[in-house]
């Protein structure tokens, strides 16, 4: 039961983290230009 809750939490956490990384990459590219 606890494991299922952890998996649900991961699904909520992972997309924002990926978006943050993408945003950082975009801003770095813009600075490079």
N, C-alpha and C positions, 0 to 999 in steps of 0.2 A: 504494500500500500504506500509506504513512504517512497519507495523507488519510483512509483508512477508519478507522484507529486514532483519529485526531482526532475524527471524527464519533462514534465509539463513546464517547469520553471526554465529548463534549458531552452525549450522551444520559444519561450518568451524572451529570453536573454540574448540568444544568438543573433537574431536579425538586427537588433540595434547595434550590436558590436560590429557586425559586418558593414552596416551603413556608416558607422563612425570611421572605419578603416577606409571605405570608399571616399568619404568626404575628405579625409586627410590626404589621400592620393590626389584628388582633384585639386585641392588648394596648393599642394606642392607643385603640380604640373603648371598651374597658373603662375606661380611665383617664378618657376623656371623660365617661362616665356617672358 
